[in-house]
């Protein structure tokens, strides 16, 4: 698994676990899920992967 995908999945998992502890957490998880599904449906690279590359200082070219 590429490191940017591992980063994205870990971050989404932590946010979803953290959402359990707040009253408005279900809305946060629903918004993240909708964004994830839209990015998968469009076939574009996820925003979290691009943020990971940006923090690492890598070019954001499509490596697929």
Protein Blocks (a to p, Z undefined) as FASTA:
>chain_A
ZZklmmmmmmmmmmmmmmmmpmklmmmmmmmmmmmmmmmmnopacfklmmmmmmnopafb
dfZZ
